[in-house]
Every structure is written in C-alpha cells, then in structure tokens.
Amino acid sequence: METTTAGNKVAIIKNIYLYLVSFVALMMVVFSLADLINTALRTWVFTKADYYGNYYVSEPACDPLSVKGSPEIKPLSTEECDKRRTQQKQVDEDNRIAQRQRDMVRDISMIVVGVPVFIFHWMTIRKKEKGE
C-alpha cells in the first residue's frame, strides 16, 4: 500500500510540474506578444505615445540666468546652444530606437523559448491524459 501512495505522490508532483511549466511558458509568450504589439503600435501607429519628453537639461552656459551670477561660466552663443540641443535631440532619438530594439530582442527571445517549452509540456500532459 505504501508504494501506491508514494507512486501517487510522484504522479501528483509530476502533474504539478507539467502544468506549472506550461503555464509559465504560456505567460512568457502572451506577455511577449503583448509587448511586441505595444512596441509596434507605438512605433508605427501612435508615434507620439513613444515620446517620453526631453531629458536634456540645458547647460548652465546656455541659461542666461545661470551665467549672470557665475563668473566662471562663460556664456555660449545662441548658435552653439542650438547646435548642442540638436545633438542632444539626436542622442535622445538614438537612445529611444536602441531601447525599442532591446525590447523587441527580449520579446522575440522569450517567444522563441516559450513556444517550444509550452508545446513540449502540453503535449506531454495530453499524452498522459490519453494513456490514463
């Protein structure tokens, strides 16, 4: 009798493992797909939703109030300040694109891993159910 109880416990633990891994793999795929759709919508449909604001804080040399009270700060010309702002906007855009690409790589990787893991475990569950 004791071996049957031990066998039942092992079977229960195996079932819990199979269902738990299947659930986790399925959630990986679902959340990654949702994030990919989110990224695609922000990139091509709702382009303003991808804008997080200007993180660039003007340099003290471009701010007339800061320069006025600080003799060690030499004021920059309007052209130089505009040039630096333009460069910073380009850096911000490059960073946004790089972050978007990192997000997509992560999501695609999770889908590539999650789908086979889910299929394998779910098929194992189905075979067990048909065999029992």
DSSP file (Angstrom, degrees, kcal/mol; ACC not computed):
  #  RESIDUE AA STRUCTURE BP1 BP2  ACC     N-H-->O    O-->H-N    N-H-->O    O-->H-N    TCO  KAPPA ALPHA  PHI   PSI    X-CA   Y-CA   Z-CA
    1    1 A M     >        0   0    0      0, 0.0     4,-1.8     0, 0.0     3,-0.2   0.000 360.0 360.0 360.0 -35.7    0.0    0.0    0.0
    2    2 A E  H  >  +     0   0    0      1,-0.2     4,-2.3     2,-0.2     5,-0.2   0.852 360.0  55.3 -68.1 -33.0    2.8    2.4    0.8
    3    3 A T  H  > S+     0   0    0      1,-0.2     4,-2.3     2,-0.2    -1,-0.2   0.853 106.0  52.9 -68.1 -32.4    4.3    2.1   -2.7
    4    4 A T  H  > S+     0   0    0      2,-0.2     4,-2.4     1,-0.2    -1,-0.2   0.907 109.5  48.4 -67.9 -40.4    1.0    3.1   -4.2
    5    5 A T  H  X S+     0   0    0     -4,-1.8     4,-2.2     2,-0.2    -2,-0.2   0.911 112.7  47.8 -64.9 -42.1    0.9    6.2   -2.0
    6    6 A A  H  X S+     0   0    0     -4,-2.3     4,-2.2     1,-0.2    -2,-0.2   0.897 111.8  50.7 -65.5 -39.2    4.4    7.1   -2.9
    7    7 A G  H  X S+     0   0    0     -4,-2.3     4,-2.3     2,-0.2    -2,-0.2   0.880 109.4  51.0 -64.7 -38.4    3.6    6.5   -6.6
    8    8 A N  H  X S+     0   0    0     -4,-2.4     4,-2.6     2,-0.2    -2,-0.2   0.895 109.0  51.1 -65.1 -39.9    0.6    8.8   -6.3
    9    9 A K  H  X S+     0   0    0     -4,-2.2     4,-2.5     2,-0.2    -2,-0.2   0.919 110.8  47.9 -64.2 -42.1    2.7   11.5   -4.7
   10   10 A V  H  X S+     0   0    0     -4,-2.2     4,-2.6     2,-0.2    -2,-0.2   0.914 112.2  49.7 -63.7 -42.7    5.2   11.3   -7.5
   11   11 A A  H  X S+     0   0    0     -4,-2.3     4,-2.3     2,-0.2    -2,-0.2   0.898 111.4  48.9 -63.5 -40.6    2.4   11.4  -10.1
   12   12 A I  H  X S+     0   0    0     -4,-2.6     4,-2.7     2,-0.2    -2,-0.2   0.921 111.8  48.7 -64.8 -44.1    0.9   14.4   -8.4
   13   13 A I  H  X S+     0   0    0     -4,-2.5     4,-2.5     1,-0.2    -2,-0.2   0.907 111.3  50.2 -63.6 -41.4    4.3   16.2   -8.3
   14   14 A K  H  X S+     0   0    0     -4,-2.6     4,-2.8     2,-0.2    -1,-0.2   0.914 111.4  48.7 -62.6 -42.5    4.9   15.4  -12.0
   15   15 A N  H  X S+     0   0    0     -4,-2.3     4,-2.7     2,-0.2     5,-0.3   0.924 111.3  49.3 -62.8 -44.5    1.4   16.8  -12.9
   16   16 A I  H  X S+     0   0    0     -4,-2.7     4,-2.6     1,-0.2     5,-0.2   0.929 112.4  48.9 -60.4 -44.6    2.0   20.0  -10.9
   17   17 A Y  H  X S+     0   0    0     -4,-2.5     4,-2.8     2,-0.2     5,-0.3   0.947 112.4  47.4 -59.2 -50.1    5.4   20.4  -12.6
   18   18 A L  H  X S+     0   0    0     -4,-2.8     4,-2.1     1,-0.2    -2,-0.2   0.919 116.0  43.3 -61.2 -45.7    4.0   19.9  -16.1
   19   19 A Y  H  X S+     0   0    0     -4,-2.7     4,-2.5     2,-0.2    -1,-0.2   0.895 114.8  50.2 -67.8 -39.1    1.0   22.3  -15.6
   20   20 A L  H  X S+     0   0    0     -4,-2.6     4,-2.6    -5,-0.3    -2,-0.2   0.934 112.8  44.9 -65.9 -46.1    3.2   24.9  -13.8
   21   21 A V  H  X S+     0   0    0     -4,-2.8     4,-2.7    -5,-0.2     5,-0.2   0.902 113.4  51.6 -65.5 -39.6    5.9   24.9  -16.5
   22   22 A S  H  X S+     0   0    0     -4,-2.1     4,-2.4    -5,-0.3    -2,-0.2   0.923 111.3  47.7 -60.7 -44.2    3.2   25.0  -19.2
   23   23 A F  H  X S+     0   0    0     -4,-2.5     4,-2.5     2,-0.2    -2,-0.2   0.930 112.7  47.6 -63.1 -46.3    1.5   27.9  -17.5
   24   24 A V  H  X S+     0   0    0     -4,-2.6     4,-2.2     2,-0.2    -2,-0.2   0.920 113.4  48.0 -63.1 -44.0    4.8   29.9  -17.1
   25   25 A A  H  X S+     0   0    0     -4,-2.7     4,-2.0     1,-0.2    -1,-0.2   0.903 111.6  50.4 -63.7 -41.0    5.8   29.2  -20.8
   26   26 A L  H  X S+     0   0    0     -4,-2.4     4,-2.6    -5,-0.2    -1,-0.2   0.904 110.2  49.6 -64.5 -40.6    2.3   30.3  -22.0
   27   27 A M  H  X S+     0   0    0     -4,-2.5     4,-2.8     2,-0.2     5,-0.3   0.875 107.3  55.5 -65.8 -37.0    2.5   33.5  -19.9
   28   28 A M  H  X S+     0   0    0     -4,-2.2     4,-2.0     1,-0.2    -1,-0.2   0.940 112.0  43.4 -57.4 -46.5    6.0   34.2  -21.4
   29   29 A V  H  X S+     0   0    0     -4,-2.0     4,-2.6     2,-0.2     5,-0.2   0.926 114.6  48.8 -67.2 -45.7    4.6   34.0  -24.9
   30   30 A V  H  X S+     0   0    0     -4,-2.6     4,-2.4     1,-0.2    -2,-0.2   0.938 114.7  43.5 -62.3 -48.5    1.4   36.0  -24.1
   31   31 A F  H  X S+     0   0    0     -4,-2.8     4,-2.2     1,-0.2    -1,-0.2   0.871 114.4  50.7 -68.4 -35.2    3.3   38.9  -22.4
   32   32 A S  H  X S+     0   0    0     -4,-2.0     4,-2.5    -5,-0.3    -1,-0.2   0.917 111.1  47.9 -67.9 -42.2    6.0   39.0  -25.0
   33   33 A L  H  X S+     0   0    0     -4,-2.6     4,-2.5     2,-0.2    -2,-0.2   0.917 111.7  50.6 -62.5 -42.5    3.4   39.1  -27.8
   34   34 A A  H  X S+     0   0    0     -4,-2.4     4,-2.4    -5,-0.2    -2,-0.2   0.907 111.4  48.0 -61.8 -41.3    1.5   41.9  -26.0
   35   35 A D  H  X S+     0   0    0     -4,-2.2     4,-2.6     2,-0.2    -2,-0.2   0.886 110.4  51.5 -68.3 -38.2    4.8   43.8  -25.6
   36   36 A L  H  X S+     0   0    0     -4,-2.5     4,-2.6     2,-0.2    -2,-0.2   0.918 111.4  47.5 -62.6 -43.0    5.6   43.4  -29.3
   37   37 A I  H  X S+     0   0    0     -4,-2.5     4,-2.7     2,-0.2    -2,-0.2   0.915 111.3  51.6 -63.4 -42.6    2.2   44.6  -30.3
   38   38 A N  H  X S+     0   0    0     -4,-2.4     4,-2.5     2,-0.2    -2,-0.2   0.930 111.5  46.9 -58.2 -47.6    2.7   47.6  -27.9
   39   39 A T  H  X S+     0   0    0     -4,-2.6     4,-2.0     1,-0.2    -2,-0.2   0.914 112.4  49.8 -62.9 -43.7    6.0   48.4  -29.4
   40   40 A A  H  X>S+     0   0    0     -4,-2.6     4,-2.7     2,-0.2     5,-0.6   0.915 111.7  48.2 -62.8 -43.0    4.6   48.1  -33.0
   41   41 A L  I  X>S+     0   0    0     -4,-2.7     5,-3.3     1,-0.2     4,-1.6   0.918 113.4  46.8 -64.2 -42.9    1.7   50.4  -32.2
   42   42 A R  I  <5S+     0   0    0     -4,-2.5     8,-0.4    -5,-0.2    -1,-0.2   0.822 117.0  45.5 -67.7 -29.9    3.9   53.0  -30.5
   43   43 A T  I  <5S+     0   0    0     -4,-2.0    -2,-0.2    -5,-0.2    -1,-0.2   0.911 131.2  12.1 -80.2 -43.7    6.4   52.8  -33.5
   44   44 A W  I  <5S+     0   0    0     -4,-2.7    -3,-0.2    -5,-0.2     3,-0.2   0.686 133.6  28.1-113.7 -21.6    4.0   53.0  -36.5
   45   45 A V  I  <<S+     0   0    0     -4,-1.6     2,-0.9    -5,-0.6    -3,-0.2   0.849 126.6  28.2-107.5 -58.7    0.5   53.9  -35.4
   46   46 A F    > < +     0   0    0     -5,-3.3     3,-1.5     1,-0.2     4,-0.4  -0.616  69.6 166.0-105.4  71.2    0.6   56.0  -32.2
   47   47 A T  G >  S+     0   0    0     -2,-0.9     3,-1.1     1,-0.3    -1,-0.2   0.782  70.4  58.3 -63.9 -29.3    4.0   57.7  -32.7
   48   48 A K  G >  S+     0   0    0      1,-0.2     3,-1.2    -3,-0.2    -1,-0.3   0.714  93.0  68.8 -74.0 -17.7    3.5   60.4  -30.1
   49   49 A A  G <  S+     0   0    0     -3,-1.5    -1,-0.2     1,-0.2    -2,-0.2   0.667  92.3  61.0 -71.8 -15.1    3.0   57.7  -27.5
   50   50 A D  G <  S+     0   0    0     -3,-1.1     2,-0.5    -8,-0.4    -1,-0.2   0.443  82.3  99.9 -89.5  -0.7    6.7   56.8  -27.8
   51   51 A Y    <   -     0   0    0     -3,-1.2     3,-0.1     1,-0.1    -3,-0.0  -0.766  45.6-179.4 -92.5 124.9    7.8   60.2  -26.8
   52   52 A Y        -     0   0    0     -2,-0.5    -1,-0.1     1,-0.4     2,-0.1   0.282  49.0 -99.8-105.5   9.3    8.9   60.4  -23.2
   53   53 A G        -     0   0    0      2,-0.0     2,-0.7     1,-0.0    -1,-0.4  -0.164  51.8 -55.2  94.2 167.3    9.8   64.1  -23.1
   54   54 A N        -     0   0    0      1,-0.2    35,-0.1    -3,-0.1    -3,-0.0  -0.743  42.1-175.6 -87.4 115.0   13.1   65.9  -23.3
   55   55 A Y        +     0   0    0     -2,-0.7     2,-0.4     2,-0.1    -1,-0.2   0.583  52.0 110.7 -83.2  -9.9   15.5   64.6  -20.7
   56   56 A Y        -     0   0    0     29,-0.1     2,-0.5    -3,-0.1    -2,-0.1  -0.503  54.1-160.0 -72.0 124.0   18.1   67.2  -21.8
   57   57 A V        -     0   0    0     -2,-0.4    -2,-0.1     1,-0.0    -1,-0.0  -0.911  30.3-108.8-102.6 128.8   18.6   69.8  -19.2
   58   58 A S        -     0   0    0     -2,-0.5     5,-0.1     1,-0.1    -1,-0.0  -0.187  34.1-107.5 -60.6 147.4   20.2   72.9  -20.7
   59   59 A E    >>  -     0   0    0      1,-0.1     3,-1.6    22,-0.1     4,-0.7  -0.369  24.7-116.6 -68.3 151.1   23.8   73.6  -19.8
   60   60 A P  G >4 S+     0   0    0      0, 0.0     3,-0.8     0, 0.0     7,-0.4   0.844 116.4  61.8 -57.5 -31.1   24.4   76.5  -17.4
   61   61 A A  G 34 S+     0   0    0      1,-0.2    15,-2.0     5,-0.1    20,-0.1   0.697 105.2  46.8 -70.4 -17.2   26.3   78.2  -20.2
   62   62 A C  G <4 S+     0   0    0     -3,-1.6    -1,-0.2    13,-0.2     3,-0.1   0.528  97.1  82.0 -97.4  -8.3   23.1   78.2  -22.3
   63   63 A D    XX  -     0   0    0     -3,-0.8     4,-2.0    -4,-0.7     3,-0.6  -0.864  66.6-156.9-101.6 111.5   20.9   79.5  -19.5
   64   64 A P  H 3> S+     0   0    0      0, 0.0     4,-1.8     0, 0.0    -1,-0.2   0.823  92.1  55.1 -58.9 -32.3   21.3   83.3  -19.2
   65   65 A L  H 3> S+     0   0    0      1,-0.2     4,-0.9     2,-0.2    -2,-0.0   0.878 108.9  47.2 -69.9 -35.9   20.2   83.3  -15.5
   66   66 A S  H <4 S+     0   0    0     -3,-0.6     4,-0.5    -6,-0.2     3,-0.2   0.886 112.3  49.3 -70.1 -38.8   22.9   80.8  -14.5
   67   67 A V  H >< S+     0   0    0     -4,-2.0     3,-0.9    -7,-0.4     6,-0.2   0.857 101.3  65.1 -68.8 -35.4   25.6   82.7  -16.4
   68   68 A K  H 3< S+     0   0    0     -4,-1.8    -1,-0.2     1,-0.3    -2,-0.2   0.888 110.0  34.5 -57.1 -43.9   24.7   86.0  -14.8
   69   69 A G  T 3< S+     0   0    0     -4,-0.9    -1,-0.3    -3,-0.2    -2,-0.2   0.443 109.9  69.5 -94.6   1.1   25.6   85.0  -11.3
   70   70 A S    X   -     0   0    0     -3,-0.9     3,-1.1    -4,-0.5    -1,-0.1  -0.895  52.0-175.4-125.1 102.4   28.6   82.8  -12.1
   71   71 A P  T 3  S+     0   0    0      0, 0.0    -1,-0.1     0, 0.0    -4,-0.1   0.768  84.6  62.8 -67.3 -22.6   31.7   84.4  -13.4
   72   72 A E  T 3  S+     0   0    0      2,-0.1     2,-0.6     1,-0.0    -5,-0.1   0.672  89.0  80.5 -76.8 -15.3   33.4   81.0  -14.0
   73   73 A I  S <  S-     0   0    0     -3,-1.1    -3,-0.1    -6,-0.2    -1,-0.0  -0.825  72.3-151.7 -95.9 120.9   30.8   80.0  -16.6
   74   74 A K        -     0   0    0     -2,-0.6    -2,-0.1     1,-0.0    -7,-0.0  -0.794  22.5-119.3 -91.1 124.6   31.4   81.5  -20.0
   75   75 A P        -     0   0    0      0, 0.0     2,-0.2     0, 0.0   -13,-0.2  -0.331  23.8-135.4 -65.9 143.0   28.1   82.0  -21.9
   76   76 A L        -     0   0    0    -15,-2.0     2,-0.0     1,-0.1     0, 0.0  -0.625  24.5-101.7 -93.7 156.2   27.8   80.2  -25.2
   77   77 A S     >  -     0   0    0     -2,-0.2     4,-2.5     1,-0.1     5,-0.2  -0.319  31.1-111.4 -70.8 160.7   26.5   81.7  -28.4
   78   78 A T  H  > S+     0   0    0      1,-0.2     4,-2.6     2,-0.2     5,-0.2   0.879 119.7  53.2 -59.2 -38.7   22.9   81.1  -29.4
   79   79 A E  H  > S+     0   0    0      2,-0.2     4,-2.5     1,-0.2    -1,-0.2   0.916 109.0  47.8 -64.0 -43.3   24.2   79.1  -32.4
   80   80 A E  H  > S+     0   0    0      2,-0.2     4,-2.4     1,-0.2    -2,-0.2   0.908 112.6  49.1 -65.3 -41.3   26.4   76.9  -30.1
   81   81 A C  H  X S+     0   0    0     -4,-2.5     4,-2.3     2,-0.2    -2,-0.2   0.921 112.3  48.3 -63.3 -43.2   23.4   76.3  -27.7
   82   82 A D  H  X S+     0   0    0     -4,-2.6     4,-2.4     1,-0.2    -2,-0.2   0.897 110.6  51.9 -63.0 -40.2   21.1   75.4  -30.7
   83   83 A K  H  X S+     0   0    0     -4,-2.5     4,-2.4     1,-0.2    -2,-0.2   0.919 110.7  47.3 -62.2 -44.4   23.8   73.0  -32.0
   84   84 A R  H  X S+     0   0    0     -4,-2.4     4,-2.4     2,-0.2    -2,-0.2   0.886 111.4  50.9 -66.2 -38.7   24.1   71.3  -28.7
   85   85 A R  H  X S+     0   0    0     -4,-2.3     4,-2.4     2,-0.2    -1,-0.2   0.912 110.6  49.3 -63.9 -41.5   20.3   71.0  -28.3
   86   86 A T  H  X S+     0   0    0     -4,-2.4     4,-1.9     2,-0.2    -2,-0.2   0.915 111.4  49.1 -63.4 -43.4   20.1   69.5  -31.8
   87   87 A Q  H  X S+     0   0    0     -4,-2.4     4,-2.2     1,-0.2    -1,-0.2   0.907 111.1  50.1 -61.9 -41.2   22.9   67.0  -31.0
   88   88 A Q  H  X S+     0   0    0     -4,-2.4     4,-2.8     1,-0.2    -2,-0.2   0.883 107.4  53.6 -67.2 -37.5   21.1   66.0  -27.7
   89   89 A K  H  X S+     0   0    0     -4,-2.4     4,-2.4     2,-0.2    -1,-0.2   0.901 109.3  49.4 -61.7 -39.7   17.8   65.5  -29.6
   90   90 A Q  H  X S+     0   0    0     -4,-1.9     4,-2.7     2,-0.2    -2,-0.2   0.912 110.8  49.4 -65.3 -42.1   19.6   63.1  -31.9
   91   91 A V  H  X S+     0   0    0     -4,-2.2     4,-2.5     2,-0.2    -2,-0.2   0.914 110.9  50.5 -62.1 -43.0   21.1   61.3  -29.0
   92   92 A D  H  X S+     0   0    0     -4,-2.8     4,-2.2     2,-0.2    -2,-0.2   0.917 111.6  47.7 -60.8 -43.9   17.7   61.0  -27.4
   93   93 A E  H  X S+     0   0    0     -4,-2.4     4,-2.4     2,-0.2    -2,-0.2   0.912 111.5  50.1 -64.6 -42.8   16.2   59.6  -30.6
   94   94 A D  H  X S+     0   0    0     -4,-2.7     4,-2.6     1,-0.2    -1,-0.2   0.900 110.8  49.9 -61.3 -40.6   19.1   57.1  -31.0
   95   95 A N  H  X S+     0   0    0     -4,-2.5     4,-2.5     2,-0.2    -2,-0.2   0.890 109.5  51.3 -65.4 -39.4   18.5   56.0  -27.4
   96   96 A R  H  X S+     0   0    0     -4,-2.2     4,-2.3     2,-0.2    -2,-0.2   0.918 112.3  46.3 -62.4 -44.3   14.8   55.6  -28.0
   97   97 A I  H  X S+     0   0    0     -4,-2.4     4,-2.4     2,-0.2    -2,-0.2   0.917 112.3  50.3 -65.2 -43.5   15.4   53.5  -31.1
   98   98 A A  H  X S+     0   0    0     -4,-2.6     4,-2.4     1,-0.2    -2,-0.2   0.905 111.0  48.9 -62.4 -41.5   18.1   51.4  -29.2
   99   99 A Q  H  X S+     0   0    0     -4,-2.5     4,-2.5     2,-0.2    -1,-0.2   0.908 109.9  51.9 -64.9 -41.3   15.6   50.8  -26.3
  100  100 A R  H  X S+     0   0    0     -4,-2.3     4,-2.2     1,-0.2    -2,-0.2   0.915 111.0  47.7 -59.2 -44.3   12.9   49.8  -28.7
  101  101 A Q  H  X S+     0   0    0     -4,-2.4     4,-2.4     2,-0.2    -2,-0.2   0.891 110.0  51.8 -66.7 -39.7   15.3   47.3  -30.4
  102  102 A R  H  X S+     0   0    0     -4,-2.4     4,-2.3     1,-0.2    -2,-0.2   0.917 110.2  50.1 -61.3 -42.4   16.4   45.9  -27.0
  103  103 A D  H  X S+     0   0    0     -4,-2.5     4,-2.5     1,-0.2    -2,-0.2   0.914 111.3  48.0 -61.6 -43.0   12.7   45.4  -26.0
  104  104 A M  H  X S+     0   0    0     -4,-2.2     4,-2.7     2,-0.2     5,-0.2   0.893 110.2  51.2 -67.8 -39.1   12.0   43.6  -29.3
  105  105 A V  H  X S+     0   0    0     -4,-2.4     4,-2.3     2,-0.2    -1,-0.2   0.929 111.8  48.0 -61.8 -44.8   15.0   41.3  -29.0
  106  106 A R  H  X S+     0   0    0     -4,-2.3     4,-2.2     2,-0.2    -2,-0.2   0.933 114.0  46.6 -60.7 -46.4   13.9   40.3  -25.4
  107  107 A D  H  X S+     0   0    0     -4,-2.5     4,-1.9     1,-0.2    -2,-0.2   0.913 113.0  47.5 -65.8 -43.4   10.3   39.7  -26.5
  108  108 A I  H  X S+     0   0    0     -4,-2.7     4,-2.7     1,-0.2    -1,-0.2   0.903 111.3  52.3 -64.8 -39.7   11.3   37.6  -29.6
  109  109 A S  H  X S+     0   0    0     -4,-2.3     4,-1.9    -5,-0.2     5,-0.2   0.908 108.9  49.7 -61.6 -42.0   13.7   35.6  -27.5
  110  110 A M  H  X S+     0   0    0     -4,-2.2     4,-3.0     2,-0.2    -1,-0.2   0.866 112.2  48.0 -66.8 -34.8   11.0   34.8  -24.9
  111  111 A I  H  X S+     0   0    0     -4,-1.9     4,-2.4     2,-0.2    -2,-0.2   0.923 109.7  52.1 -69.4 -43.8    8.7   33.7  -27.7
  112  112 A V  H  < S+     0   0    0     -4,-2.7    -2,-0.2     1,-0.2    -1,-0.2   0.852 120.0  35.5 -62.3 -34.4   11.3   31.5  -29.3
  113  113 A V  H  X S+     0   0    0     -4,-1.9     4,-1.6    -5,-0.2    -2,-0.2   0.888 117.7  51.2 -83.0 -43.0   12.0   29.8  -25.9
  114  114 A G  H  X S+     0   0    0     -4,-3.0     4,-2.7    -5,-0.2     5,-0.2   0.866 102.8  56.6 -68.0 -39.4    8.4   29.9  -24.6
  115  115 A V  H  X S+     0   0    0     -4,-2.4     4,-2.9     2,-0.2     5,-0.2   0.956 110.8  41.3 -62.6 -52.4    6.6   28.3  -27.5
  116  116 A P  H  > S+     0   0    0      0, 0.0     4,-2.8     0, 0.0     5,-0.2   0.901 115.5  51.3 -63.6 -37.5    8.6   25.1  -27.7
  117  117 A V  H  X S+     0   0    0     -4,-1.6     4,-2.2     2,-0.2     5,-0.2   0.937 113.4  45.2 -62.8 -44.7    8.7   24.7  -23.9
  118  118 A F  H  X S+     0   0    0     -4,-2.7     4,-3.0     2,-0.2     5,-0.3   0.949 114.1  48.3 -62.8 -48.7    4.9   25.1  -23.8
  119  119 A I  H  X S+     0   0    0     -4,-2.9     4,-2.6    -5,-0.2     5,-0.2   0.926 112.5  48.7 -59.9 -46.1    4.3   22.7  -26.7
  120  120 A F  H  X S+     0   0    0     -4,-2.8     4,-1.9    -5,-0.2    -1,-0.2   0.946 116.7  40.8 -59.7 -49.7    6.5   20.0  -25.3
  121  121 A H  H  X S+     0   0    0     -4,-2.2     4,-2.0    -5,-0.2    -2,-0.2   0.893 115.8  49.9 -69.5 -38.6    5.0   20.2  -21.8
  122  122 A W  H  X S+     0   0    0     -4,-3.0     4,-2.5    -5,-0.2    -1,-0.2   0.902 110.8  49.6 -67.8 -39.2    1.4   20.5  -23.0
  123  123 A M  H  X S+     0   0    0     -4,-2.6     4,-2.6    -5,-0.3    -1,-0.2   0.876 109.2  53.1 -65.4 -36.4    1.9   17.5  -25.4
  124  124 A T  H  X S+     0   0    0     -4,-1.9     4,-2.1    -5,-0.2    -2,-0.2   0.901 109.4  48.6 -63.7 -40.5    3.3   15.5  -22.5
  125  125 A I  H  X S+     0   0    0     -4,-2.0     4,-2.4     2,-0.2    -2,-0.2   0.932 111.2  49.9 -63.4 -46.2    0.2   16.4  -20.5
  126  126 A R  H  X S+     0   0    0     -4,-2.5     4,-2.2     1,-0.2    -2,-0.2   0.905 110.4  49.7 -61.2 -42.8   -2.1   15.4  -23.3
  127  127 A K  H  X S+     0   0    0     -4,-2.6     4,-2.2     1,-0.2    -1,-0.2   0.910 110.5  50.7 -62.4 -42.0   -0.3   12.0  -23.8
  128  128 A K  H  X S+     0   0    0     -4,-2.1     4,-1.6     1,-0.2    -2,-0.2   0.912 110.3  49.7 -61.7 -42.5   -0.6   11.3  -20.1
  129  129 A E  H  < S+     0   0    0     -4,-2.4    -1,-0.2     1,-0.2    -2,-0.2   0.896 112.8  46.0 -65.5 -39.6   -4.3   12.0  -20.1
  130  130 A K  H  < S+     0   0    0     -4,-2.2    -1,-0.2     1,-0.2    -2,-0.2   0.839 113.3  50.6 -71.3 -31.8   -4.9    9.8  -23.1
  131  131 A G  H  <        0   0    0     -4,-2.2    -1,-0.2     1,-0.2    -2,-0.2   0.745 360.0 360.0 -76.9 -24.3   -2.8    7.0  -21.6
  132  132 A E     <        0   0    0     -4,-1.6    -1,-0.2    -5,-0.2    -2,-0.2   0.467 360.0 360.0 -85.8 360.0   -4.5    7.0  -18.2
